[in-house]
Amino acid sequence: MRRRCGALVLALAAVTAAADDRRSGFDFMTRETQALQRDDGLNPAMLWVRGGEIAWSEKAGRADKACADCHGDAARSMRGVAARYPAFDAASSQPLTLAGRINACRVRHQRAGPHPPESEPLLSLAAFVGMASRGLPIAPPDDARLAPWRAQGQRLFTQRIGQLDLSCAQCHDVGAGRRLGGSTIPQAHPTGYPIYRLEWQGLGSLQRRLRGCFAGVRAEVPPFEHADLLALELHLMQRAAGLPLETPAVRP
């Protein structure tokens, strides 16, 4: 009986693994680009991680506090945090990305001004905090307040937009694995943000990537932290639930 139960468990696990055909964008890259991400000594994003490590202990604002004053060692206190964002923020009654949470802490606790979107200090702190969760499964919060935002994100993902009349799903669900402009189309699982893109020659957030997609289909590009971008980010993270976090990732 024990052998039969064990065989049944193994069979069910095999079926589950076969049914889950989700793949990280890492799997679609060349071996040379994969090597950049695998080796922290080669990964250019580690320059931003180092900057975030320094900023973690720097006092700022009228409160003259550093992140470390409240949170201590980030390797312990921030482990698992990045895997759970975006998350709902009761104070603002809306979701916050990890970058949004960093800025909220600056304003509320350090009494400092928020970092501008895509600024080096903000990306550096997000990469540093994100790295503390590297290898952990993405675990979107089970929060009913996020449900309408995720539903909106799902609608946006399948909605045709722009002069090219394309949806996210047409590229990243139907067209995943095919070639576009010399590159392989990934499945759009945001497993490594902020990421270093060779195209950008720098680090960037998921919202920067989403805005690039809006521009690519010739649609109106929403500003950073727009509700549509928050909704899409929530939906994408839900689609990637369970996949390991790779921050800081490298992509073409």
C-alpha positions as CSV (number, residue, x, y, z in Angstrom):
1,M,0.0,0.0,0.0
2,R,2.8,2.4,0.9
3,R,4.5,1.6,-2.4
4,R,1.3,2.3,-4.3
5,C,0.7,5.6,-2.5
6,G,4.3,6.6,-3.2
7,A,3.9,5.8,-6.9
8,L,0.6,7.7,-7.1
9,V,2.3,10.8,-5.6
10,L,5.1,10.6,-8.1
11,A,2.7,10.2,-10.9
12,L,0.6,13.2,-9.8
13,A,3.8,15.3,-9.5
14,A,4.9,14.3,-13.0
15,V,1.5,15.2,-14.4
16,T,1.6,18.6,-12.6
17,A,5.1,19.3,-13.9
18,A,4.1,18.4,-17.4
19,A,1.0,20.6,-17.2
20,D,3.0,23.6,-16.1
21,D,4.8,24.6,-19.3
22,R,5.6,28.1,-18.0
23,R,9.2,29.2,-18.7
24,S,11.3,32.1,-17.5
25,G,12.7,34.5,-20.1
26,F,16.1,33.1,-19.0
27,D,15.3,29.9,-20.9
28,F,14.9,31.8,-24.2
29,M,18.3,33.5,-24.0
30,T,21.6,32.6,-25.6
31,R,24.1,30.7,-23.5
32,E,26.3,33.8,-23.5
33,T,23.6,36.0,-22.0
34,Q,22.6,33.3,-19.5
35,A,26.2,33.2,-18.4
36,L,26.1,36.9,-17.6
37,Q,23.2,36.3,-15.2
38,R,24.6,33.2,-13.6
39,D,27.9,34.8,-12.6
40,D,27.6,37.7,-10.1
41,G,31.1,38.7,-11.1
42,L,29.9,39.2,-14.7
43,N,26.3,40.4,-14.1
44,P,26.3,44.2,-14.8
45,A,23.2,44.6,-12.6
46,M,25.4,43.9,-9.6
47,L,26.7,47.5,-9.8
48,W,23.2,48.7,-9.0
49,V,22.9,46.1,-6.2
50,R,26.1,47.4,-4.7
51,G,24.7,50.9,-4.9
52,G,21.5,49.8,-3.1
53,E,23.6,48.1,-0.4
54,I,25.3,51.4,0.3
55,A,22.0,53.4,0.2
56,W,20.5,50.9,2.6
57,S,22.7,52.2,5.4
58,E,22.6,55.9,4.5
59,K,20.5,58.2,6.7
60,A,18.1,60.4,4.8
61,G,15.4,62.9,5.3
62,R,14.3,65.0,8.2
63,A,14.0,61.9,10.3
64,D,17.7,61.2,9.7
65,K,17.0,57.5,9.4
66,A,18.4,54.8,7.2
67,C,16.5,51.7,5.9
68,A,18.8,49.6,8.1
69,D,17.7,51.5,11.2
70,C,14.3,50.0,11.0
71,H,15.0,46.8,9.0
72,G,18.5,45.7,10.1
73,D,20.3,43.2,7.9
74,A,18.4,43.1,4.6
75,A,19.6,39.6,3.8
76,R,17.3,38.4,6.7
77,S,14.6,41.1,7.0
78,M,13.9,41.4,3.3
79,R,14.0,37.7,2.4
80,G,10.8,36.9,0.6
81,V,9.6,40.5,0.5
82,A,10.2,41.1,-3.3
83,A,8.4,37.9,-4.1
84,R,5.2,39.3,-2.6
85,Y,4.9,42.6,-4.5
86,P,2.9,44.4,-5.7
87,A,0.9,44.4,-2.5
88,F,-2.0,46.5,-1.2
89,D,-1.3,49.6,0.8
90,A,-4.0,50.6,3.2
91,A,-2.7,54.1,3.6
92,S,-3.1,54.9,-0.1
93,S,-6.0,52.4,-0.8
94,Q,-4.2,51.0,-3.8
95,P,-1.4,48.5,-4.7
96,L,2.2,49.4,-4.4
97,T,5.1,48.0,-6.4
98,L,8.3,47.3,-4.5
99,A,9.6,50.6,-5.8
100,G,6.4,52.3,-4.6
101,R,6.9,50.8,-1.2
102,I,10.5,52.1,-1.0
103,N,9.3,55.6,-1.9
104,A,6.4,55.3,0.6
105,C,8.9,54.4,3.3
106,R,11.0,57.4,2.4
107,V,8.1,59.8,2.6
108,R,6.4,58.3,5.7
109,H,9.3,57.2,7.8
110,Q,12.4,59.0,6.6
111,R,10.5,62.1,5.9
112,A,12.4,62.5,2.6
113,G,11.2,63.2,-0.9
114,P,10.4,60.2,-3.2
115,H,13.0,59.1,-5.7
116,P,11.9,59.8,-9.3
117,P,10.8,56.8,-11.4
118,E,13.6,54.8,-13.0
119,S,16.2,56.9,-11.0
120,E,19.4,55.1,-10.1
121,P,18.8,55.3,-6.3
122,L,15.3,53.8,-6.6
123,L,16.4,51.0,-9.0
124,S,19.5,50.3,-6.8
125,L,17.4,49.9,-3.7
126,A,14.8,47.7,-5.5
127,A,17.6,45.5,-6.9
128,F,19.2,45.2,-3.5
129,V,16.0,44.3,-1.7
130,G,15.0,42.0,-4.6
131,M,18.2,40.1,-4.5
132,A,17.4,39.0,-0.9
133,S,14.6,36.9,-2.4
134,R,16.6,35.4,-5.2
135,G,15.7,31.8,-5.8
136,L,12.4,32.0,-3.8
137,P,9.1,31.3,-5.5
138,I,7.0,34.3,-6.6
139,A,4.2,34.4,-4.0
140,P,1.5,37.0,-4.8
141,P,-0.5,38.0,-1.7
142,D,-3.8,36.4,-1.2
143,D,-5.6,39.7,-0.6
144,A,-9.2,40.2,-1.7
145,R,-8.5,44.0,-2.1
146,L,-6.2,43.1,-5.0
147,A,-8.8,41.1,-6.9
148,P,-10.4,43.9,-8.9
149,W,-6.9,45.2,-9.9
150,R,-5.8,41.7,-11.1
151,A,-9.1,41.4,-13.0
152,Q,-8.4,44.7,-14.7
153,G,-4.8,43.5,-15.5
154,Q,-6.1,40.3,-17.0
155,R,-8.5,42.4,-19.2
156,L,-5.7,44.7,-20.3
157,F,-3.4,41.7,-21.1
158,T,-5.9,40.3,-23.6
159,Q,-7.1,43.7,-25.0
160,R,-6.0,44.8,-28.4
161,I,-4.5,48.3,-28.4
162,G,-2.6,50.7,-30.5
163,Q,-2.3,51.3,-34.2
164,L,-1.0,47.7,-34.6
165,D,-4.2,46.4,-32.9
166,L,-2.2,43.9,-30.8
167,S,-2.6,42.5,-27.3
168,C,0.0,41.3,-24.8
169,A,-1.5,37.8,-25.1
170,Q,-1.1,37.6,-28.8
171,C,2.7,38.0,-28.4
172,H,3.4,36.3,-25.1
173,D,0.8,33.5,-25.1
174,V,0.2,32.7,-28.8
175,G,3.5,33.8,-30.1
176,A,5.9,32.8,-27.3
177,G,8.9,31.0,-28.6
178,R,8.7,32.5,-32.1
179,R,11.1,35.1,-33.4
180,L,10.5,38.8,-33.6
181,G,13.2,41.2,-34.8
182,G,15.9,38.6,-34.3
183,S,14.9,37.8,-30.7
184,T,12.8,35.0,-29.2
185,I,9.4,36.1,-27.8
186,P,9.3,35.1,-24.1
187,Q,6.2,34.2,-22.1
188,A,6.3,37.6,-20.2
189,H,6.9,36.2,-16.7
190,P,8.4,39.0,-14.7
191,T,10.8,36.8,-12.7
192,G,13.8,39.1,-12.5
193,Y,12.9,42.8,-12.2
194,P,14.6,45.2,-12.0
195,I,16.6,43.7,-14.8
196,Y,19.6,44.7,-16.8
197,R,18.7,44.8,-20.5
198,L,21.5,44.7,-23.0
199,E,19.3,46.9,-25.2
200,W,19.0,49.5,-22.5
201,Q,22.7,49.2,-21.4
202,G,21.3,49.7,-17.9
203,L,18.8,48.6,-15.2
204,G,15.1,49.1,-15.6
205,S,11.8,48.3,-13.9
206,L,8.9,46.2,-15.2
207,Q,6.9,49.4,-15.7
208,R,9.6,50.6,-18.1
209,R,9.3,47.4,-20.0
210,L,5.5,47.6,-20.1
211,R,5.7,51.2,-21.3
212,G,8.0,50.1,-24.0
213,C,5.4,47.5,-25.1
214,F,2.7,50.2,-25.3
215,A,5.0,52.3,-27.5
216,G,5.9,49.2,-29.6
217,V,2.2,48.7,-30.6
218,R,1.8,52.4,-31.1
219,A,-0.6,53.0,-28.2
220,E,-0.7,55.8,-25.8
221,V,2.0,55.2,-23.2
222,P,0.7,55.6,-19.6
223,P,2.9,57.4,-17.1
224,F,4.8,55.6,-14.4
225,E,2.6,54.2,-11.5
226,H,-0.5,54.6,-13.6
227,A,-3.4,52.4,-12.6
228,D,-3.2,50.3,-15.8
229,L,0.5,49.6,-15.2
230,L,-0.2,48.5,-11.6
231,A,-3.0,46.3,-12.8
232,L,-0.9,44.7,-15.5
233,E,2.0,44.1,-13.0
234,L,-0.3,42.4,-10.6
235,H,-1.7,40.1,-13.3
236,L,1.8,39.3,-14.6
237,M,3.0,38.4,-11.1
238,Q,0.0,36.2,-10.6
239,R,0.7,34.4,-13.9
240,A,4.3,33.8,-12.7
241,A,3.3,32.5,-9.2
242,G,5.6,29.7,-8.1
243,L,8.4,30.5,-10.5
244,P,11.7,31.4,-8.8
245,L,12.7,35.0,-8.5
246,E,15.9,35.8,-10.4
247,T,16.6,39.4,-9.4
248,P,18.7,40.9,-10.7
249,A,18.2,39.2,-14.0
250,V,19.8,40.0,-17.4
251,R,17.9,40.0,-20.6
252,P,18.7,40.9,-24.3
